[in-house]
Amino acid sequence: MSEQNNGFKSTKEIIKMNEGERAKVRGWIYRKRGLADNIFIVIRDSEGIIQTVLARKNSPQNIVSLAEKANIESSVVVEGIVKSDERAPGGKEIQIENLSVIGFSDDFPIKGGESIDYLLDIRHLWLRSRKLTAVMKIRQSILEGMREYFKKSNWWEVNPPILTQSAVEGGATLFEVNFFGKKAYLSQSAQFYLEVMIFSLERVWAITPSFRAEKSRTRRHLYEYYHLEGEAAWMDMKDMMSHVEGLVKSAIKKVLDDRLEELEIVKRNVNILENSLKTSFPEVTYDDAIEKLRRKGINLKWGDDIGADEEKVLTEYYETPFFLTMFPKHLKSFYMKIDDSRPELVYGFDLEAPEGYGEVVGGSQREDSYEKLYKRIIEEGLNPNDYQWYLDLRKYGSVPHSGYGLGVDRLVTWIAGLDHIRDSIPFPRFRERIYP
Ligand code: NSS
């Protein structure tokens, strides 16, 4: 059975209707203006807005007083006749014949011009804004584009756990949980679980919340974020980079195909998104990046970390996302595969978004030799007992394999052109607040 809408039309459908047709719409009062002859009520629903007009003279008194009484954000049902009007958003309006209020609204606390802190305190109401609504739709299209890509490339979606026993990305950002008197942690990454699953399914991916107790508060860090991770047997670093490029392009394409209206609402310049589909993403090695940074007056020594500030400068060289590859091993996690021809380097790659955004993906080819991995665990001062099952994977039919983690919220931030990650996700978690 298909979903019933009981004769209601969406705001978008009404814009496409002909003059003189009868329409019934439901939604929330977005704007209201009372003039001498008419009351203009703009109604919003999940698809957009439609102007409705009540002529005071020709309407029953009870409807006029309802229209006067109903505040912004009251939920209403309006029935009437569609009319063309160039001044109305979308060129159509409804002349109200009947109006009922489903839920009156108290004085709505958002009127425009409020501070970010105040708005975060009422995030549950702020989410009704046109901007955040547009971002949520862009977000869904990004996920849809990536899902389609996985399907097309024959990857399996799996569901790894959030409660874990070991650190994937180091102890410093772990959230500890009291698990019936024993220590457990909130997952930083599903990588090790995905590595387990490639031995049966070969190409697997998952989207899960990941948790990072980051020390610093920045525009691109959340304490809880949506992590899309992929892992595949038989793929080396380059194979995985091509996959990630295809995945990200599929997300961009979906947004350009389906969400132009929303991109306009968030005032996104789409040129750079369009360009990103036309060329292949360039690769810059760590060595080259140090050189490129020097030319911009940033003097890092070989071996220094390329952090957010440096990434931002590097993005000045590119008009599309680009890869940063082949890092010094001491900067990266113990599981990355060492380059035998230059043992100080590992096969790691990051995907950087242009326009100053920086890292959105971190991935690598994994160390697949038991002995080398064991040695790296010791070298890093970790306890091999904590990684027993992970090491096991190298004992029973090890294969070359690679994987990555993509920060969904960061990708949304870049594609939607937002200036802070908090607006990419409905309920952002910061240190100061877990609300609502
Ligand atoms: O730490 S990562 O670089 N890599 C991993 O966690 C790997 N174990 C993933 C894997 O290979 N399966 O994180 C991956 C991405 C990173 O590029 C960011 O885009 C995002 O996860 N990320 C974050 N997004 C938002 N907030 C925070 N705090 C954050 N940390 C990482």
Residues whose N, C-alpha, C, O or C-beta is under 5 A from the ligand:
A	BS01	NSS	V168 E169 Q188 S189 Q191 R212 R220 H221 L222 Y225 E229 G230 E359 V360 V361 G362 G363 G403 Y404 G405 L406 G407 R410
